[in-house]
């Protein structure tokens, strides 16, 4: 069927079709999310287990290896990485790229459940999860209130602000840094306890048993059935202080007889400051599948309403990772507009007919706008790759229309009417236009089916480009001939002469035909020269960007207290502020960022020996130095920080190369790692070289005398329990809690 002839004879259906497609495209354009990179779901499952107070060697033997052995029986696993720190085990299981995340999650969960009976009783139930948030925090805010102290403001952020932010569609996580956490401390007096014959662990265990609400029971009252609860929970520190504790030998004592009870705050684990001033901050991370720009807009609107309800609280936006996304989107759209305008000007330059130029120009928006509707249908977003696809095909979208119009104009110059010229010209080159279009589709579409992680990213690129090109074919076969038949005017028949530029071009063609061997040899040399230059080009997955923001992570030796970490972080802040291109510095002692930015997710880890500094730079349009050059300057400034490992960079893709060494001999592995680091530091262009090798942490080791312990009826477990409770408190999951409205405070 000749669709072009049908469209010329019946113009209304074609016009209605493109009106509907344009309407759907414009509607979808307003609803499409704006992102930096497309969200991809990698089949990576994380298993976390906690055994408080346990050392890494103990966790490796008693927890990690038992879980690993069960997970290793699952098919389709590509890599399994285990990280062990004091008291916690984290196992990352990466499946082959085509494995569905939900299927992988269920397989790992079943494997971990089968290992549960082999784990120590004190281990918390291992959690199996997949990543639901995307990338780094998109917004960071600073909170202050004149009528609240630090503890009240910290709880206000944890309770009121968190509930308001999590109610916003697209917010996946809110994280507070800085501030304090309330707790009731029972400081036992060893002398009084010894005099009364009271054991530390007995006090903790009995306190939990006595101070609790317990459910269970049934009451039959008349014709009614009522539930029965035993309410023994306390609601204030004074009630805890006056609590009677029954002992195992039948005696009972008041808690105040052996301990001082304080309603205070837990030991600090983080400090936060903004330009040198202590603050409490919270960060917003979006969920996967949502738009950074939309989420940021909704968060700001929600905070504006929240501040109206709480005028005593001041919330200031400190850092914004959404602006680079908005700048990329606006820049890409400007390139699209400029490319479209230049394409139209080129068409007019060669056709020299404003009617034909308008018909060709119409093909551009009518091919591109409906593409947005298909993008929304497939769940795509406006990101770097889809906008790149649009920019690449701008010139291609008018090719089919130009071919159609040029042939129609040629027939007009033969003296035919526009209607007759459109009918014959469209039929004449119909198959050629279709073949050209499908050739272009065959070039772009396969990128959507590449394997590995690049294939996950380029899926949106390939499909978007193919849809836009196919849209241009529909325009060229339905709309362009129809518009030409009714809008173009007859051309007078006249004999045309070649212009000066055409004569110059024909002269070169004639020379090439006479010197065919020379032309072919020159062409071959050109191809060989081009291919020989390829190894000199830099290679990477995603090019580095200049977002005017960077980050510095600082790591100190194990055993470093938070106060010392804070001091080193403050020293780093002063050195960084001396750089003329630095606008603001946000510091956090006791937390550090791990993982990658860009398309890769990152995580914040809490550790009192680590610190991070988020640095805001002057806009790239206002400075001469590139962001990479500034980061190199910062590395040079920070290299003399005492006892610190310093990493500079936001973790963009292509910024980090990871080399994995494996060996059964720990000493040989450590030695090889140190030698490799020394050799890598001699390479040009390498900025940060850090090792994940375990650092030695000072510890006090208690070796029981088994014979004497047996004589006294004391077990190793009881010794460890007494020492643990006396020095750092009981396990958090076994601690008694003080029940308050909306929360529980650990005792």
N, C-alpha and C positions, 0 to 999 in steps of 0.2 A: 504493500500500500504506500502511495506517495503522500506522506503526511504534509509536506510543504504545499502541494496542490490543494489538498483538502483544507488546510488552514487558510489559503488565499480565497477559496470559495466560501468558507464558513469562518469569518474572522471573530465572531462573538465568543465561541467556546474557548479559543486560544487566549483572548483578552481576559475572560473571566478566570481561566486557569491561573494566569500570572498575577491577577489581582489577589486571588486567594492565597497563592504561595507567598506573595510579597507581604500580605497582612500577617500571615503566620510567621514569616521570617522576622518582621519588625517586632512582633509580640515576643518571640523567643529571644531576640537580641536583648531585650530589657530584662529577661528572666535568667539568662545565662550567667553563671558565676564567673567571677574574675579571679584567676589564680596565677601564681608565678610558674609553677610546674603542674602538670596533671597529677592527680592522686593515683598511685598504683598500689595494689594490694599484694605485697610479697608474702609468700607462705613461710613466715618466720614465727615460731611459737616460743614463748618464754615461760620457763618454770622457775618459781622462786620458793625457797624454803628458808626458815629461820630457826636457829638454835642459839638462843642468847648466851653470850659469854664463851662460846666454843671457838677454839683456835682453828685456823685453816687446815692444818694437818688432820685434826680430828674430824672436821666436816668433810674432808675429801674421802676419808675411809668410811665413815659411818653414814653419810648422807649422799654426797655427790656420786660416788661410784655405783651405789645401789640403784639410784634413779637412772644414771646413764646406762647401766646394763639392761634395764627394762626398755628404755627408749630405743636402744640400738637394735632391738628386734623388729622395729617398724621399717617397712620398705619405703623407698623413695626419699630417704634422708641424704642431703648433699653434704652438709657440715653440721657439727655439733660443738659448740664452744661453751666452756664452763668457766665462770669467774667466781672465785671464793674469797670473801673478805671475813673479817672478824664477825662471827655470829650469823652470816648469811651466805646462801648459795644461789647463784643465778645461772641457769642453763638456757642457752639460746639454740634452738633447733631450726635449721634452715632446710626446707624441702626443695625438691626440683621445682623449677619456675612455674610449671603448668599445674602443680597440685593446688586444689582448692583449699582456701584457708580454713573453712569450717570443717572440712574433712580432716585436715592436718590437726586442728585443735582437738577434735574428738579422739583421734588416734593417740595423741600424746597424753591427753587426760586419762584415757583408759590404762595406758602404760604406767603412769604415775600412781594411779589408784592401786594397781597390782603390787607396787613397791611399798605402799604405805605400812603394811604390817611388819616390814623388815627395818623400818626406821626407828630411831630412839623415841621413847614415849614423850620426851619433852619437846620434840620438834613440832612446830606449828604445822597445820595441814598445808602441804604445798599448794600454791596457786598456779594454775595454768591459764595463760591469757595470750591474746594477740593484740597488736598495737591498734588502737582505735582513734588516736589523735594523730595529727599530721604536722611534721616539721617542728620548728622552734616556736616559742611564744610569739604571737603577733602583736600584742600590746602589753605594755608594762605601766603600772600606775603607782603613785605614791600617795599614802593615806596619812592624814593628820587630823587631830581634834584637840581643841584647847581644854575641853571639859572631861577628857578621859586620860587615864594614865596608860602606860605601855601595855599592861596586862589586859585592861578593858578594851583597848583599841585592837589588840591582837585577837581577842575573842569576837569582837565586832566584825573584823574581816573574815574570820573563820565561819561565823554564823550568818550574819545579815548580808554582808557583801557576797559571800559565796552563793547563798540561796538566790539572790537577785541575778547574779551572773549566770549560774547554771540554768536558770529559767530562760535565758536567751537562746533561741534556736541556733545551733551550730557551735556553741561553746562546749568543748570536750573536757577541759580541765582548767581549774584555777589553782594556782600555787602561791602560798605566802612565803616570803623570805624576810627575816628579821622578826623582832618581837619576841614574846615569851609565851610559855604554856603554863597554865595554873596546875598546881598539884598540892596535895596535903602530905607533908613530910612527917614521918614518925621517926625521930632521932633517938635511938635506944641508948641507954647508959649502961655500958658493960659492967661497971661496979655494982650498980643496983640490981642488975639481972643476976649477977653471980651470987649476991647476998640472998636473993629470993629463990635461987635455983631455977631460973627461967632460961629457956633456950631461944636463940634468935629465930630459928625456923619455926618453932612452936608458936611464937607471937604472930608471925606472918600468916601461918596456916589457920590459926584459931580466929584471927581477925577477919579473914575472909569468910569463915564458916558462920560466925556470929552476925556479921554485918552484911545482910543480903535480904532481898525479897525472893521468896520461893513460891512457885505456883503448885497447884495440885489439890485435890480434894473436891468433894461434892456435898452440898447441903440440900436435903429434902425438907422444905418448909411448907407445910400444908400441901397444896396442889402445885407448888412451884419448885423448880430445880435451880439452885444457885451454885456458882463456882465458889471455891474457897481458896484464899491466898494467905500465906504467912508473910507479914510485912515487918522485916527487921532492919531494913536499910536506914542508914543515918543520913542527915542532910546538912550537917555543919561540922566544922573542926572541933567545936566545943563538945558536941555529942561523941565524937570519936575519942576525945581526950578523957571523957568520963566513962568510957565503955568498960564493962567488966569482962575480963578474959578468963574463961575456964581453962585450967591446966589439966594435964593428963593424970596427975595424982589425986584429983578431987578438989584441989584448992582453986581459988580464983583471985585475981588481982585487978585493980584498975590500971588501965593503960598509962595513966599519968604517973603511976608509981615507978615505972621503969623507963619512961620515955618522955621527951618533949615533943608535943604535937604542934605543928606550924601550918597555917594556911598561907602558902607562899607560891613561888614559881619554880618550875623545873630548871635544871641546869641548862644554860644557853647552848644551842647547837649552831646558830647562825647569827651574824650581824649584817646589816645592810646600811649603806650610806649613799647619798646622792650629792655629788660635788663636795664631799667631805662632811656632810651633815647626816647624823644617824636618822634613818627613816624606817618605816614599815612599808613594804611593797607587795603587790600581787601581780601575777602574770596570767594572761589569758592565752590558752592554746585551743585552736579550733579542732573540730572533729573532721575525720576524713569525709570527702564528698561534699564539703561546703566551701563557700567562697570566702577568701580572706577579706576582701573588700566589703562584702555584705555583712559578714560577722562583725567586723570592726565598726561598721556603721550602726548596727543594731546594739552593740555593746555601748557605744557612746550615747545612743539615745536612752538606753536603759539606765546608765549612770546619771544622765541628766535628770531623769525622773527620780532616781534614788536620792540624789542630792537635795531635791526639793522636799522629800519626805524627811531627810536628816540634815537640816541646814547647819548643824554644829560640826559636821564632818566635811573636810575638804579633801577632794580626790583630784590629783593632778596627773595628767598623762606625761610620763617621763620619756618613754621610748616607743617607737612606732616602726614595726617591720612591714607595715602595709603600704607605706608611701612608695617604696621601690616597685611594688607590684602595680600600683596605680600609674606611676611614671612609665613603666614598661608598656602598659596597656595604651595609655595616651600616645606614647611615641609610635607604637605599632599602628594605631589607627591613623595618625598623621601620615605615616609612610603609605598606608593604603590609599588615603585621599590623594596624596601627591602622585603616587603611581598611576592611579586612575586618571587624574588630570593630564599627566604626561602622555598616557596611552591615547587619550582623546585628541590631544594636540598633534600627535604623530599621524593619527588617522586623517585628521583634517589637512595636514601638510601634504599628504600624498593624494588624497581624493579631491581636494579643493572644491568640495560640494557640501554645504552646510546641512542639507537634508540627509545626505548619505552619512555624514559624520554623526548626526543625532541618532540615526538608526543604529549605527555601530556602538555609540556610547550607551544606548539603552541596554545593550546586551550585558554590560558590566554589572550594574546594580541588580538586574533581573536574574543574573546567574549567581551572584554572591548572597543577596538577601535571603532567598529560600534556603541556602545552605545552613543558616543559623537554626532554622526549624528542624532540620535533620540532625544538627549537632545536639540540640536539646533532647530529641528523641533517643539518641544513642547515649545520653548522659555525659556529653563532653562539656568542657568549659572554655572560656576565653583565656588561654594561657600562652606561654611563649611558643609552643609548638603549633597550636592551631592558628595563631595569628601569623606565624611564619609561613604556614601553608597558604593562607589567604594572600600574603604579600608575594609569594612566589608565583601564584597563578593569575595575578592581576593582568599581566600582559597576555597570558594564554586565553583568558576568558573572552577576549574580543577577536581572537584569531579566526574562529569559525565564522563569526559575523562579517569580518572584513573580507574573507574569501567569498562568501555569498554575495555581498554587496558589490565587490569588484567585478564579479562575473555578471551580475545584473546590469551594472553600469556599462559593461562592454556590449551587452545585447542592446541596451538603449541607444548606444552610439551607432548601432546598425540600422536605426530608424524604427525600431519596434516600440510599441506602447509599453508603459510601465507594467501593466497587467500581464501582457504577453511575455515581456522580458523576464519578469519574476517567475512565471510558470516554467519557461524553458530553461532559464539559468539554474534554478534550484534543482530541477530534475537532472540537469547535466552533470552537476558536481556533487550530488547527494551522497553517493558511496565514498567519494574522496574525503568529504568532510567527516563522515562517520568513521572511516578508517583512521584519519588523523587523530580524532578525539580518543578512540579506544587505544591507540598507540600511546598517547599521553597517560591515560588511565593505567595502562600496563606498566608504565614507569613508576608512578607514584604509589599505586595501591599495594604492591608487594612489601613496601616498608611497614605496612600495618601488620604483617604476618611474620616479621623477623622473630627469631628466638631470643631468649635471655631477657635481661633487664632492658636493653635498648629497644627491644620489640614492644615491651610494655609501654614505654614512653612514646614511641613513634606510631603506635596504633592510631591515636587521634590525628596525628599529622597526615598519615597516608589516606585515611578515610575522608577527612575533611577536604583534602586536595582533590580526591577522586570525585566526590559529590559535586564540588564546584565546577569541575571540568565537564562532568556529565550534564550539569545544569546549563552550561554554555552551549552544549550540543542541542538540547531541547529548544533553547532560545533561537539558535541558528536555523533549525529545521522548521519551527512553527511560527515564530514571531518575526524574524528578520525578513523572510520573503513576503509575508503578509503586509508588513509595514512598508516595504519597498513598493509593492504593487499599488498601494493607495496614497503614498506620500511623495514618491519621486515624480519628477516631471520629465516629459520626453526630451531627448537631446537632439539637436539638429545634426544631421549627417554632415561631417566635414572631414577632410583629410588632415590628419595630424602629423606633425613633424617632430622628430626627436629633439629633446632639450639638450643643453650643453652638458648637464650632468649625465644624461643617458648616453650621449655620444662618448663621453669620457669612460663610462663603465663598459660600453661595448668595445672600446679600444683595448681595455685590459683583458676582456674575455677573448678577444681575437688573438692577443699576444700569448695568452695561456694555451690556447688551442694550437698555436704554432710551436710552442716550446713545452710539449707535454712531459718529456722526461725531466726537464729542469723543475717543473712545477711539482711533479710527484716526488722527486728527490728532496726538494725543499720541504714538502709536507712531511715526509718521513723523518727528516732531521728535526723538524719542529716537534713532532710527537715524541721522539727519543729524548730531546732536551727537556720537554715538559715532564716526562716520566722520571728523568734523572733528578729533577728538583723535588720530587715528592718526599724523599727521606729527610729533606731539610725543613719541611713544614712541621710546626708543633702539632702534637696529637693530644686529644682529650675527648671525654664524653660530652661535657657541657663546659663552655668557656667560662672563665672566671668573670665575675661581675663587680661593679663598683657601686655598692649600696650605701656608701657613706656611713657605714656602721661596721665595727669589728669587735673582737672579743679577745681577752687575755685570760688564760687559765693558769693558776699557780698551784703547785703541789709541793708540800714540805715533807720531811721525813716522818715515818710512823712514830706515833707517840707525842707529836707536837700538840700542845694545848690550843684551844681556840684563841686565847689572848695573843699568843705569839703569831698565829696565822693572821689575825687581824692587824697586828703591827706590820707584818711583811706586806700585806695587801695595801695598807696605807702608804708604805714607802713606794710601792709600785704606782699607786695613784698619783703621788707627787711627781714622780719621774714622767709619767704619761702626760700630766697637765702641762708640762714644760714645752710640749710639742705645739707649734703655732697652729696646726690644723685641727687640734682637738677642741671640740665645743663643750662636751660634758662627759662625765665619767660616773658610771653607776657600779658600785662595788658590793660584793657579797662575800663575807668570810664564813666558811663552813659549808659552802656549796660550790659545785663545779659542773660544767656542761660537758657531756660526752656524746659522741656520735657526730653526724654530719648535718649541715644545713642544706639549703637548696632542696633538691628532691628527696633527700634522706632525712629520716626522723632523727631527733636528738633527745637526750634525756638529761635531767638534772639529778645529780647524785649528792647526797648529804654526807659530808665527812669533815670533821673539825680541822683536819690538816690541809684542806683544799680551799681555794678561793677563786672567784671569777670577777672580772671587770668588763663591763659592757661600755664601749666607747663610741660616742657620737662624733662624727667628723663633719667639717664644713662641707657644704654641698659641692659636688664634683665640678659644677659650673663656676665655682668661686675659688678654686684652688688649682695650682699647677701640678702638684704631685698626684700620682695615681695612688689608689688605695693600697696596692701591693708595695709600693715604695714606702708609704707611711708605715705599713706593718713591718717592713725590714728595718726602718729607723727605730721602731719600738722594741724590736728584738735586741738591737744593739744597746739601747738604753737600759733594758731590763736584764742583760746577761750577767751583771754583777750582783744581783740580789742574793743575799747569803742563804745558802742551803735550800734553794728553791729550783724546781723544774718549771720552766716557763714555756707555755705554748701560746702563740699568737695566731689568730685567724678565726673566722666564723665557721669554718668547716665546710666551705663550699665544695661541690663535686669537682673532682680533678685536683683538689688542693692536698689530698692525703693519699699516700701510698703505704699499704700495710704489708709487712713481710713477716711471715710466720715461721718460727723455728720450733722443731719438735725433737725431743730426745727422752729416753728413759733415765738418763743420768742428769740429775739436777745441776750438779757442779759443772759438767761439760756444757750444759745449756746456758748457764750464766756466763761462763767464760766466752763462749761463741757470741753471745749477745753483746757483750762489752766490746769485743774485737770488731764486730760488724758496725756498731755505733761509731767507733773511732774512724773506720774507713769511710762510712757514709758522710761524716762531717767534712771530709776533704772534697766532696762534690760541690760544684757550683750550682746555685739555684735551689739548694736544700735549706729550708729555714728552720723547721722544728724537727728534732730527732729525740724521741722519747721511747722508753721501753716499758712494757707492762710487766716486766719481771718483778717478782715479789721483793720488796724491801724488808730488811730485817727489823723487826719491832722488838724493843726491850720488853722483857716480861719477868715476872717473879714465879719461879717454879717450886711447887711444894711436892716433895716426894715422901709419902707416908711410910712409916715403919709398920709393915703389915702385921708382924708378930705382936708389937705393943698395942696396935689398934684392935687386934683380935682379943687380947687380954682385957681391954677396957670396953669391949662390946661396941666399938666404933667402926663404921664402914667408910669406905672412900667416898661414897655418895653423900653421906651425912656431913663429912668434913667439907666437901665441895659446896654443899648447900649452905652451911653455916657461913663459910667465907664469902660466898656470893651475896647472901642477904646482908651480911655485916658491912661489906665494902661498897656494893653498888645497888643493892636492892634486889627484890625477887623478880622473876620473869614477869614481863608486862602482862602476859595473858593469864597469869595466876594471881596478879595483884588484886587486892580488894579495891572497890571503887566507891566513891562518894556520889550518891545520886542527887543531882540538881536538875531543875527544870531545863530541858533541851540538851543536857549533856551529862556525862559522867567524868568526875575528876579522879585520877588515880591516886591511891594512898601509898 
